[in-house]
């Protein structure tokens, strides 16, 4: 499969799942708080990314990068605390 065909495949998958995510989030918000939803979605993303890194045997590269630039990671994650307030 060429790179262009693979790009089209991934684009179609993203277009297919995009409205599904919004619907699931709306239904889920009837049962849990927005903060819980954020926590569970972030946790599931972390597990999926971790599984991909382990499968590709690149977890050590991610660990080294995380250790070398921890402040940048915190800024990009929106977890910087200033003057007692959390910024996102």
N, C-alpha and C positions, 0 to 999 in steps of 0.2 A: 504494500500500500504506500502510495506516495505521501509526502508530507502535506501536500495540499488536500488530498482526500481525507487524511487523518484530521486535519484542521476542520474540514466541513463536518466530519462525523462528530467531533467534540462540540462544535457550535450547535448542531442540531440537538444533541443531548441536552445542552444547557438551555436552549429555547424550550425544549419539551418539559424540563423540570422546573423552570422559573416560576410559572403560575402555580404549580403544585405547592411549592414552598410557602407562598403567601397564604394560600388557603389553609394549609396545615397549621401555620402560625396563628391564624385568626381563630380556628377551632380550638387550638391548644390554649389560647389566652382566656377562654371561657372557664378553664379548669385550674390554671396556675397563674401566678403573678408574672408580670413582665421580667422581673429580676430573676425568677426561677427559670423562665424560658431562656433568658440570656445565658445563665449558668449552664443549663443542659445543652444548649446549642454550641457553646464554646467548648464544653467538655467533650462532646461528640466529635467536634472538629479536631481537637487535640489528639484524641484516640485514632482518628482516621489518618491524620498527618503522621502520627507516630508509627502506625502500621505501614504506611507507604515508605517512610524513611528506613524502617527495619527491613522491609522487603527489598528495597534498592541498595541496602547496605551503606546508607549515607548518614545514619544516625550520628556517627562520630563527627562528621563534618558539621552537622547542625549544632552539636554540643560544643565544639570548639568555637564556632561563630558566636553562639550564645554567651559563652564565657568571655570572649574577647570584646564584645560590645553590649554589655547588659543595659546600659542607660539608653542606648538607641532602641533596643527591644522594648523597653518600658514606654518610651515616647511613642513608638509606632503602635503599641498596644493600647495607648491612651490611659495608662495607669500612673500618671505623674501627679504627685500630690504637692500642692502649693498652698500655703497659708491656710491649712486645715480643710481645704476643699478638694474634691476629686474632679479632675478634668477628663473629658473624653473627646 
